[in-house]
Amino acid sequence: MNRKRWTDLLKVVVSLALIGLLLSQIGLQQVVEVFAKAHLAYWLLGLAMFLLGIVIKTFRWQILLDALEIHISASELLQLNFIGFLFNNILPSGIGGDVVKMYELSKDSHQSAESVNAVFVDRVVGLVVAQFLAIIAALIAYRMVSTEVLFVTLALFLGSLLAMWMLVQESLWEAILRRVPFLNAWQEGRLADKIRRLYKTFRRYDMSSIIKALLVSLIFNVTLVLSNYFVGLALGVSISMLYFWVFVPITSVVTMIPISLNGLGVREMGYVTLFTQTGVPQEVAFSMSLSFYAFTVISGVIGGALYIMRGARGYLTEEARG
């Protein structure tokens, strides 16, 4: 078994271990009882908000691509977003879907560096706005959340700003390329050339496109928070929405850490750790997280159907040409 397979297996083990640990503390029966009492209408409303968010996020991606003169229809990008959820659920990483989206977009646009760049910037812009909104909510509700949560929120916001700043620092990237010899040696310098093309692409974004992307991201984050809020209502949670504005961005970042299967286990641990501070029972916080995970699985199922249809269309097209 090679190193990658061992790493993938370890991520699955981490997810199962965290879920097992939480269930040993909470009790499976308690979780079942929470779902048995759930209000289906609110739960479905949460799912609707989640799916609406995917549609909204598609327009943010399209704005960034248009700025790079890559013109792809919104329907095509929407399909790729759903397909991304498919691979997020079957690959042992919360960013596996991004890699697939980069690959599929590169095939359509024939501009690999720009395609990778747009997917990456789309992710970073979303994080910046999410953490900015979390900072505002945390400042408003500073008496309602712990010092640790305030510190984490501030650190994540500053980290996302630092990431955006680093993306446009040509001198920084050149210094990295000079001081890491294998980047220039790898495949006769082709890797270094790809990195140069990637960071130079960041300069092609105009301020208008960035502002539009930020505004769309604001709307997307509203749907994301509402999705979680409605799930909370479905499971009997009656706390201020301000908590959701603070906690949801934190859990979004935590689940991106590639140590588990699509954030499974890490997400649940985050929900339990944060929401129990507000008086929400452990079994309810755990069930909230599982519900949100179910939304990603449902989106992945939709993505799977679309992926099969794309493959079938491609096959029929090739047959017609042949």
N, C-alpha and C positions, 0 to 999 in steps of 0.2 A: 504493500500500500504506500503510495507516494505521500509527500508532505501535505499537498493540498487536500487529499482525501482525509488524512488524519485531522487537519484543521477543521474541515467540514463536519467530521464526526464529533469533534470536540464541541462545536457550536450546538449540535443537536443535544449532546449530553448536558451542556450548560442549561439549555431551555428546559429539558425534562427535569433536571435537578432543582431548578428554581421553582417550577410549577409544583413539583413534589413537595418541596419545603413549605411552600405557601399552603398547600392543601393539608399538609400534616398539622399546621398551626390553626387553620380555619375549619377544616372539615368539609368533605365533599357534600355531605347531606345538607349543610347550611347553605352552600352555594346553589344546590338544586332547589331548595326552598325559596331562595331569592328569585330565581328565574320563574318558578311556578307562580309567584305573586306579581310578576311583571305586567305592566300595562302595555299591551302589544302596539296600540296606536302610537304612543310616544316613542317606542322602540323603532317602529317603521319610519316615524318622522325623523329620527336620528339617522337612519339609513339613507333617507331621501336627502338630508343635508350633506351627508358624506358624498353621495353620488353627484350632487350639485356642485360640490367643491371640486371634484375631478374635472367637471366641465369648465368651471371658472379657471382652474389652474391651466387648462389647455390654452386659453386665450393669453395667459401670461407667457407661456412658452412660445406661442405664435408671434407675439410682439418682439421677443428677443431674437427669434429667427429672422423675422422681417428686417430687423436692424442689420443683420449680417447678409442680407440679400438672399436668404434661403426662403423661398415662398412655398410653403406646404399648406394644404387646406386644413381647416380646423377639424373636419371629420377624420382625416388621416391622423392628425396629432392626438385626437381623442382616443382613437383605436390604440395608438402606441402607449398612451397613458394607462389604459386598461390592461394592455399586454404587459406593461411594467409591473402591475400588481400581480399578474400571474407568476412572473419569474421571481418577484420578491417572496412569494409564498412557497416556491419550490426550490429556490437556491438558499443556501445557509448564510444569508446576509441581508441586511435591510436596504442595501444599495444595489443588489443584483439586478433589479428591474431597470435602474438607471443605465447600467452597462448595456443591457439589451436594447434600450431605447436609443442609446448612442449608436449602436451597431445598425439597427434598422433605419435610423434617420440617415446615417452615412450612406447606406445603399440607395436611398431615395434621392439624396441631394448630391452625392459624389463629392462631398466636402467634409472629410473626416474631422479635421481640426475644429472647424466651425461647429459641426454637429456636437462634438464632445463639449466644446465651450458652452454652447447654448443650454445643454442639459445641466451642466455644472453651475452656470450662473443662475439658472432657474431655481435650483436647489438653494443656493446661497441667498438670493433675494428673498425667498420664502422664509428662510431662517431669520434674516435681519428684521423683517417686518414682524414676525411672530414674537421675537424676543423684545422688540421695541414696545409692542402692545403689552407684553408681560410686565415690562418695567413700569409702564403707566399704571397698570392694574395694581402692581405691588406697592407703588407709591401711594395710591389712593387707599389701599387696604393694608397699609404698613402695620397697623395694630392687630390685624387679623391673621397675619402669617408670621412664621418664626424668622428669626435672624438668619438662620441657615438657608431658608428658602429665598430670602431677599438677596443674600450673597450669591447663591447659585444663579438666580435670575440675572443679576448684574454681570456676573462673570460670563454667562452665555451670550449676553447682548454685546459686551465688549469683544468677546471672541469672534462673533459673527462680523462685527465691524472690522476687526483685524484681518479676517479672512478676505473681505472685500478689498481692503487696502493692499494686501499682499498680491492680489490678482493683477494689479496694474503696475507693479514695481518691476520694470524691465531690468534695472540694475541688480535687483535682488536675485532674479532668476538667472541672470548671467553669472553672478557670483556663485550660485549653487552649481551651475554647469561647470564652472572652472574648478571648483573644489571637490567635485564628485567625479573622478576620472572615468568610472565605468559607464556613466551616462553618455560620454563622448565616444567611448570605445565600443559600446554595445551596437552590434550590427553596423559597424563602420560609421558610427555617428548618426544613424537614422533616427534613433530615439531622441537624441538632443535636438535634431531638426524638428521633430514632431512637437517637442516641448516649446521650442521657439515659436513655431506657428501657432501653438495654443495660446501663449500669453500675449502675442502680438494681436491676436483676434480680439482681446478684451478692449483694445483701443478703438475698435470700430463701432462700439455702442455710443449713440448720441444721448444727450441728457434727456431729450423728450422720451425716448424709448425706455430709459431707466425709470423715469417718473411714472410712465404708464404702467410698467411692470410692477412697480411698488404699490400703486393704487389698486391694481387687480389683485395683488397679493393680500392687500388689506381686506378686500371682500372675501377672498378665499379663506383667510383666517377666521373671519366671522362665521362662515359655514362650518369650519372645523370645530370651533368652540361650541356652536349651537348643536352640532351633532353629539358631542359629549354631554352637553347640558340636557338634551332630550333623553339620552340614555339614562342619565341620572334620574330624571323625572320618572322614567319608565320603571326604575328599580326603587322608587320611593325616597330618593335623595332630595332634601329641601334645604340647600345651602345657597349662599349668595353666588351669583354668576361670576363675581370678581375672582373667586377661587379658581374657576375654570380658566379664566384669562391668564392666571399665573401658572397653574399646574400643567395645562395642556401643552404649551410650548416646551416646558421642561421635559415632559415625557416624550415629545416628538424628537428631541435631540438625543435623549438617552437611547431610544430604540434604534438610532442610526449607528450606534457603536457595534461594530461587527464581531460580537462575541456570542451571538445566539442565532437561532433560526428565525429570521424576520422579526427580531425583537421579542419573540415569544419568551415569556418568563421575566425578561428584563422590564418589559412594559408593565406586566402585572405587579412586579415588585415596586415599580415607580408609583403606580396608582395607589397601592396599599400604603406605601410610605407617606405619600403626600395627602391623600384624601382622608386618611384616618386622623390626621391632625385637626380636621374640622369636625370631628365627631361621627363621621361616616363609619359604620361597622366594617370590619375587615372583609367579611364575606360579600358585602355590597360593593366595596371598592374593587375587589377582585373580579366580581361579576361585570362591573362597568368596563374593566379592561378587556375581559373576554368578549364582551359585546362589540367593542371597537375592533378587536382582532377579527371577529366574525364579519364585520363590514369589509375588511381588507380581503378576506377569503372570498366573499361574495363578488367583490370587484375582480378578483383573480379568476373566478369562474367565468364571468363575462369576458374577461381578457382571453381566457382559453378558447371560448367559442369564436371570438374574433380572430384569434391566431389560426385556428383551424380553417376558418373561412378564407383568410388571406392566403394560406398555403394552397387551398383548393383552387382559388382564383389564379394563383401563380402557375399551378400545374396545368390548368386548362389553357392558360395563355400560351405556355410553352408548347403544349400539344397542338394548338391551332397554328403556331408558327412552324412547327415541324411538319 
